[in-house]
Amino acid sequence: MHERKVRACLDLRCDVCGAVIRAGEWYYQVRDEYTRGHYNEHITCPGAAAVICPPPVKPVPRIFNRAMALA
């Protein structure tokens, strides 16, 4: 996929979030080399899904020798 930064001449629809890209606003024009299709998307897409990170895992204390732990 090739993308380039372009200024919109007309109002366009963002293919990621569906919001309007206003005339005069910068956006990415993405070209798929396999299907020869063009896709438009905001540079900072307001309606795109945020990246969700899993919560950190708490470390579990390890007991190496059960006999030593009971003594």
N, CA, C and O atoms as a printed pandas DataFrame, in Angstrom:
     atom_number atom_name residue_name chain_id  residue_number  x_coord  y_coord  z_coord
0              1         N          MET        A               1    0.842   -1.174    0.000
1              2        CA          MET        A               1    0.000    0.000    0.000
2              3         C          MET        A               1    0.890    1.241    0.000
3              4         O          MET        A               1    1.870    1.332    0.739
4              5         N          HIS        A               2    0.527    2.158   -0.826
5              6        CA          HIS        A               2    1.254    3.419   -0.916
6              7         C          HIS        A               2    0.323    4.524   -0.442
7              8         O          HIS        A               2   -0.856    4.555   -0.793
8              9         N          GLU        A               3    0.867    5.423    0.355
9             10        CA          GLU        A               3    0.041    6.533    0.812
10            11         C          GLU        A               3    0.768    7.835    0.565
11            12         O          GLU        A               3    1.996    7.911    0.625
12            13         N          ARG        A               4   -0.016    8.853    0.288
13            14        CA          ARG        A               4    0.545   10.183    0.095
14            15         C          ARG        A               4   -0.380   11.193    0.758
15            16         O          ARG        A               4   -1.582   10.971    0.911
16            17         N          LYS        A               5    0.216   12.292    1.139
17            18        CA          LYS        A               5   -0.513   13.358    1.831
18            19         C          LYS        A               5   -1.027   14.335    0.783
19            20         O          LYS        A               5   -0.250   14.888    0.004
20            21         N          VAL        A               6   -2.353   14.548    0.766
21            22        CA          VAL        A               6   -2.986   15.362   -0.267
22            23         C          VAL        A               6   -3.936   16.352    0.402
23            24         O          VAL        A               6   -4.518   16.062    1.447
24            25         N          ARG        A               7   -4.084   17.524   -0.213
25            26        CA          ARG        A               7   -5.063   18.492    0.254
26            27         C          ARG        A               7   -6.363   18.287   -0.525
27            28         O          ARG        A               7   -6.344   18.193   -1.752
28            29         N          ALA        A               8   -7.483   18.219    0.180
29            30        CA          ALA        A               8   -8.778   17.946   -0.453
30            31         C          ALA        A               8   -9.277   19.165   -1.219
31            32         O          ALA        A               8   -9.251   20.285   -0.708
32            33         N          CYS        A               9   -9.728   18.938   -2.437
33            34        CA          CYS        A               9  -10.335   20.000   -3.239
34            35         C          CYS        A               9  -11.841   20.054   -3.008
35            36         O          CYS        A               9  -12.443   21.124   -3.098
36            37         N          LEU        A              10  -12.446   18.923   -2.715
37            38        CA          LEU        A              10  -13.880   18.800   -2.458
38            39         C          LEU        A              10  -14.082   18.108   -1.113
39            40         O          LEU        A              10  -13.141   17.548   -0.549
40            41         N          ASP        A              11  -15.296   18.147   -0.609
41            42        CA          ASP        A              11  -15.608   17.391    0.599
42            43         C          ASP        A              11  -15.614   15.898    0.268
43            44         O          ASP        A              11  -16.233   15.474   -0.708
44            45         N          LEU        A              12  -14.924   15.111    1.083
45            46        CA          LEU        A              12  -14.805   13.668    0.872
46            47         C          LEU        A              12  -15.247   12.927    2.123
47            48         O          LEU        A              12  -15.375   13.521    3.193
48            49         N          ARG        A              13  -15.475   11.645    1.987
49            50        CA          ARG        A              13  -15.776   10.778    3.125
50            51         C          ARG        A              13  -14.513   10.020    3.516
51            52         O          ARG        A              13  -13.784    9.527    2.655
52            53         N          CYS        A              14  -14.264    9.932    4.806
53            54        CA          CYS        A              14  -13.161    9.123    5.315
54            55         C          CYS        A              14  -13.597    7.661    5.276
55            56         O          CYS        A              14  -14.674    7.323    5.766
56            57         N          ASP        A              15  -12.769    6.795    4.699
57            58        CA          ASP        A              15  -13.112    5.384    4.597
58            59         C          ASP        A              15  -12.881    4.631    5.900
59            60         O          ASP        A              15  -13.306    3.482    6.023
60            61         N          VAL        A              16  -12.223    5.246    6.870
61            62        CA          VAL        A              16  -11.985    4.586    8.153
62            63         C          VAL        A              16  -13.128    4.863    9.119
63            64         O          VAL        A              16  -13.701    3.934    9.687
64            65         N          CYS        A              17  -13.462    6.138    9.308
65            66        CA          CYS        A              17  -14.477    6.480   10.316
66            67         C          CYS        A              17  -15.798    6.934    9.707
67            68         O          CYS        A              17  -16.811    6.935   10.406
68            69         N          GLY        A              18  -15.829    7.318    8.436
69            70        CA          GLY        A              18  -17.054    7.755    7.796
70            71         C          GLY        A              18  -17.353    9.229    7.958
71            72         O          GLY        A              18  -18.367    9.702    7.444
72            73         N          ALA        A              19  -16.514    9.969    8.649
73            74        CA          ALA        A              19  -16.720   11.408    8.832
74            75         C          ALA        A              19  -16.305   12.152    7.562
75            76         O          ALA        A              19  -15.683   11.578    6.669
76            77         N          VAL        A              20  -16.653   13.420    7.497
77            78        CA          VAL        A              20  -16.369   14.226    6.309
78            79         C          VAL        A              20  -14.965   14.820    6.405
79            80         O          VAL        A              20  -14.568   15.341    7.448
80            81         N          ILE        A              21  -14.229   14.734    5.310
81            82        CA          ILE        A              21  -12.961   15.440    5.159
82            83         C          ILE        A              21  -13.291   16.715    4.407
83            84         O          ILE        A              21  -13.686   16.659    3.242
84            85         N          ARG        A              22  -13.139   17.851    5.045
85            86        CA          ARG        A              22  -13.536   19.144    4.469
86            87         C          ARG        A              22  -12.572   19.579    3.372
87            88         O          ARG        A              22  -11.413   19.163    3.353
88            89         N          ALA        A              23  -13.052   20.410    2.470
89            90        CA          ALA        A              23  -12.209   20.969    1.411
90            91         C          ALA        A              23  -11.116   21.833    2.039
91            92         O          ALA        A              23  -11.389   22.642    2.925
92            93         N          GLY        A              24   -9.895   21.658    1.579
93            94        CA          GLY        A              24   -8.752   22.393    2.115
94            95         C          GLY        A              24   -8.047   21.675    3.241
95            96         O          GLY        A              24   -6.989   22.123    3.683
96            97         N          GLU        A              25   -8.594   20.582    3.715
97            98        CA          GLU        A              25   -7.995   19.817    4.811
98            99         C          GLU        A              25   -7.032   18.773    4.239
99           100         O          GLU        A              25   -7.296   18.194    3.185
100          101         N          TRP        A              26   -5.915   18.533    4.935
101          102        CA          TRP        A              26   -4.959   17.515    4.498
102          103         C          TRP        A              26   -5.468   16.141    4.903
103          104         O          TRP        A              26   -6.041   15.980    5.980
104          105         N          TYR        A              27   -5.261   15.152    4.046
105          106        CA          TYR        A              27   -5.661   13.774    4.326
106          107         C          TYR        A              27   -4.705   12.830    3.610
107          108         O          TYR        A              27   -3.922   13.249    2.757
108          109         N          TYR        A              28   -4.780   11.539    3.969
109          110        CA          TYR        A              28   -3.969   10.530    3.303
110          111         C          TYR        A              28   -4.783    9.867    2.205
111          112         O          TYR        A              28   -5.924    9.461    2.422
112          113         N          GLN        A              29   -4.192    9.763    1.032
113          114        CA          GLN        A              29   -4.795    9.017   -0.059
114          115         C          GLN        A              29   -3.972    7.737   -0.194
115          116         O          GLN        A              29   -2.805    7.769   -0.584
116          117         N          VAL        A              30   -4.603    6.616    0.135
117          118        CA          VAL        A              30   -3.922    5.333    0.154
118          119         C          VAL        A              30   -4.280    4.583   -1.124
119          120         O          VAL        A              30   -5.453    4.485   -1.484
120          121         N          ARG        A              31   -3.266    4.052   -1.808
121          122        CA          ARG        A              31   -3.480    3.312   -3.045
122          123         C          ARG        A              31   -3.062    1.863   -2.819
123          124         O          ARG        A              31   -1.942    1.586   -2.390
124          125         N          ASP        A              32   -3.970    0.952   -3.110
125          126        CA          ASP        A              32   -3.690   -0.473   -2.999
126          127         C          ASP        A              32   -3.177   -0.960   -4.342
127          128         O          ASP        A              32   -3.859   -0.823   -5.358
128          129         N          GLU        A              33   -1.977   -1.530   -4.354
129          130        CA          GLU        A              33   -1.380   -1.923   -5.632
130          131         C          GLU        A              33   -2.015   -3.173   -6.227
131          132         O          GLU        A              33   -1.844   -3.435   -7.418
132          133         N          TYR        A              34   -2.742   -3.950   -5.431
133          134        CA          TYR        A              34   -3.352   -5.171   -5.958
134          135         C          TYR        A              34   -4.715   -4.900   -6.592
135          136         O          TYR        A              34   -5.000   -5.394   -7.683
136          137         N          THR        A              35   -5.556   -4.119   -5.917
137          138        CA          THR        A              35   -6.897   -3.858   -6.436
138          139         C          THR        A              35   -6.975   -2.551   -7.215
139          140         O          THR        A              35   -7.996   -2.269   -7.842
140          141         N          ARG        A              36   -5.919   -1.756   -7.187
141          142        CA          ARG        A              36   -5.882   -0.448   -7.845
142          143         C          ARG        A              36   -6.932    0.512   -7.293
143          144         O          ARG        A              36   -7.345    1.448   -7.978
144          145         N          GLY        A              37   -7.359    0.281   -6.068
145          146        CA          GLY        A              37   -8.341    1.157   -5.440
146          147         C          GLY        A              37   -7.675    2.271   -4.648
147          148         O          GLY        A              37   -6.530    2.135   -4.217
148          149         N          HIS        A              38   -8.385    3.362   -4.458
149          150        CA          HIS        A              38   -7.901    4.480   -3.665
150          151         C          HIS        A              38   -8.798    4.623   -2.441
151          152         O          HIS        A              38  -10.021    4.522   -2.540
152          153         N          TYR        A              39   -8.188    4.857   -1.303
153          154        CA          TYR        A              39   -8.916    5.036   -0.059
154          155         C          TYR        A              39   -8.500    6.355    0.559
155          156         O          TYR        A              39   -7.334    6.743    0.485
156          157         N          ASN        A              40   -9.454    7.046    1.169
157          158        CA          ASN        A              40   -9.198    8.333    1.803
158          159         C          ASN        A              40   -9.317    8.168    3.312
159          160         O          ASN        A              40  -10.236    7.512    3.803
160          161         N          GLU        A              41   -8.385    8.764    4.042
161          162        CA          GLU        A              41   -8.477    8.722    5.496
162          163         C          GLU        A              41   -7.845    9.975    6.109
163          164         O          GLU        A              41   -6.904   10.548    5.558
164          165         N          HIS        A              42   -8.381   10.385    7.254
165          166        CA          HIS        A              42   -7.842   11.538    7.975
166          167         C          HIS        A              42   -6.398   11.275    8.395
167          168         O          HIS        A              42   -5.977   10.126    8.531
168          169         N          ILE        A              43   -5.659   12.343    8.594
169          170        CA          ILE        A              43   -4.311   12.184    9.135
170          171         C          ILE        A              43   -4.413   11.775   10.602
171          172         O          ILE        A              43   -3.727   10.853   11.044
172          173         N          THR        A              44   -5.265   12.457   11.350
173          174        CA          THR        A              44   -5.601   12.034   12.714
174          175         C          THR        A              44   -7.093   11.774   12.713
175          176         O          THR        A              44   -7.889   12.700   12.863
176          177         N          CYS        A              45   -7.470   10.536   12.547
177          178        CA          CYS        A              45   -8.864   10.156   12.361
178          179         C          CYS        A              45   -9.620   10.286   13.687
179          180         O          CYS        A              45   -9.274    9.597   14.647
180          181         N          PRO        A              46  -10.647   11.152   13.771
181          182        CA          PRO        A              46  -11.348   11.359   15.039
182          183         C          PRO        A              46  -12.234   10.190   15.453
183          184         O          PRO        A              46  -12.478   10.004   16.645
184          185         N          GLY        A              47  -12.715    9.408   14.512
185          186        CA          GLY        A              47  -13.632    8.332   14.855
186          187         C          GLY        A              47  -13.022    6.951   14.807
187          188         O          GLY        A              47  -13.733    5.960   14.974
188          189         N          ALA        A              48  -11.723    6.859   14.584
189          190        CA          ALA        A              48  -11.088    5.547   14.504
190          191         C          ALA        A              48  -10.976    4.938   15.898
191          192         O          ALA        A              48  -10.909    5.653   16.898
192          193         N          ALA        A              49  -10.958    3.628   15.947
193          194        CA          ALA        A              49  -10.855    2.934   17.234
194          195         C          ALA        A              49   -9.477    3.158   17.845
195          196         O          ALA        A              49   -8.459    3.115   17.154
196          197         N          ALA        A              50   -9.464    3.394   19.136
197          198        CA          ALA        A              50   -8.207    3.600   19.837
198          199         C          ALA        A              50   -7.524    2.258   20.080
199          200         O          ALA        A              50   -8.177    1.216   20.131
200          201         N          VAL        A              51   -6.231    2.298   20.226
201          202        CA          VAL        A              51   -5.478    1.085   20.518
202          203         C          VAL        A              51   -5.634    0.777   21.997
203          204         O          VAL        A              51   -5.343    1.618   22.848
204          205         N          ILE        A              52   -6.092   -0.421   22.298
205          206        CA          ILE        A              52   -6.324   -0.811   23.684
206          207         C          ILE        A              52   -5.221   -1.761   24.106
207          208         O          ILE        A              52   -4.988   -2.785   23.464
208          209         N          CYS        A              53   -4.541   -1.412   25.195
209          210        CA          CYS        A              53   -3.473   -2.248   25.730
210          211         C          CYS        A              53   -4.025   -3.056   26.900
211          212         O          CYS        A              53   -4.817   -2.533   27.684
212          213         N          PRO        A              54   -3.628   -4.306   27.033
213          214        CA          PRO        A              54   -4.084   -5.086   28.178
214          215         C          PRO        A              54   -3.448   -4.553   29.463
215          216         O          PRO        A              54   -2.354   -3.990   29.415
216          217         N          PRO        A              55   -4.116   -4.721   30.616
217          218        CA          PRO        A              55   -3.533   -4.236   31.863
218          219         C          PRO        A              55   -2.287   -5.043   32.208
219          220         O          PRO        A              55   -2.178   -6.209   31.827
220          221         N          PRO        A              56   -1.348   -4.433   32.925
221          222        CA          PRO        A              56   -0.132   -5.159   33.272
222          223         C          PRO        A              56   -0.437   -6.313   34.232
223          224         O          PRO        A              56   -1.337   -6.226   35.067
224          225         N          VAL        A              57    0.319   -7.373   34.093
225          226        CA          VAL        A              57    0.136   -8.556   34.933
226          227         C          VAL        A              57    0.983   -8.398   36.184
227          228         O          VAL        A              57    2.169   -8.080   36.100
228          229         N          LYS        A              58    0.367   -8.624   37.362
229          230        CA          LYS        A              58    1.106   -8.520   38.618
230          231         C          LYS        A              58    2.021   -9.721   38.767
231          232         O          LYS        A              58    1.630  -10.842   38.443
232          233         N          PRO        A              59    3.234   -9.502   39.254
233          234        CA          PRO        A              59    4.133  -10.635   39.441
234          235         C          PRO        A              59    3.650  -11.526   40.592
235          236         O          PRO        A              59    3.163  -11.040   41.613
236          237         N          VAL        A              60    3.797  -12.824   40.403
237          238        CA          VAL        A              60    3.387  -13.796   41.408
238          239         C          VAL        A              60    4.626  -14.217   42.188
239          240         O          VAL        A              60    5.625  -14.609   41.585
240          241         N          PRO        A              61    4.579  -14.142   43.539
241          242        CA          PRO        A              61    5.748  -14.597   44.301
242          243         C          PRO        A              61    5.933  -16.097   44.110
243          244         O          PRO        A              61    4.972  -16.865   44.161
244          245         N          ARG        A              62    7.158  -16.496   43.892
245          246        CA          ARG        A              62    7.440  -17.902   43.631
246          247         C          ARG        A              62    8.088  -18.531   44.860
247          248         O          ARG        A              62    8.985  -17.948   45.470
248          249         N          ILE        A              63    7.625  -19.723   45.214
249          250        CA          ILE        A              63    8.226  -20.497   46.295
250          251         C          ILE        A              63    8.989  -21.629   45.633
251          252         O          ILE        A              63    8.408  -22.485   44.964
252          253         N          PHE        A              64   10.307  -21.619   45.831
253          254        CA          PHE        A              64   11.132  -22.586   45.136
254          255         C          PHE        A              64   11.063  -23.973   45.773
255          256         O          PHE        A              64   11.061  -24.983   45.069
256          257         N          ASN        A              65   11.006  -24.019   47.069
257          258        CA          ASN        A              65   10.999  -25.312   47.750
258          259         C          ASN        A              65    9.924  -25.257   48.818
259          260         O          ASN        A              65   10.009  -24.456   49.749
260          261         N          ARG        A              66    8.917  -26.098   48.691
261          262        CA          ARG        A              66    7.805  -26.066   49.628
262          263         C          ARG        A              66    8.253  -26.442   51.045
263          264         O          ARG        A              66    7.739  -25.886   52.016
264          265         N          ALA        A              67    9.186  -27.359   51.176
265          266        CA          ALA        A              67    9.699  -27.770   52.482
266          267         C          ALA        A              67   10.378  -26.604   53.188
267          268         O          ALA        A              67   10.258  -26.453   54.404
268          269         N          MET        A              68   11.097  -25.773   52.418
269          270        CA          MET        A              68   11.771  -24.622   53.026
270          271         C          MET        A              68   10.756  -23.542   53.411
271          272         O          MET        A              68   10.971  -22.799   54.368
272          273         N          ALA        A              69    9.657  -23.460   52.668
273          274        CA          ALA        A              69    8.649  -22.464   52.987
274          275         C          ALA        A              69    7.911  -22.812   54.272
275          276         O          ALA        A              69    7.509  -21.907   55.003
276          277         N          LEU        A              70    7.719  -24.096   54.573
277          278        CA          LEU        A              70    7.011  -24.518   55.785
278          279         C          LEU        A              70    7.912  -24.537   57.000
279          280         O          LEU        A              70    7.408  -24.565   58.122
280          281         N          ALA        A              71    9.219  -24.523   56.828
281          282        CA          ALA        A              71   10.145  -24.603   57.966
282          283         C          ALA        A              71   10.339  -23.290   58.632
283          284         O          ALA        A              71   11.089  -23.196   59.604
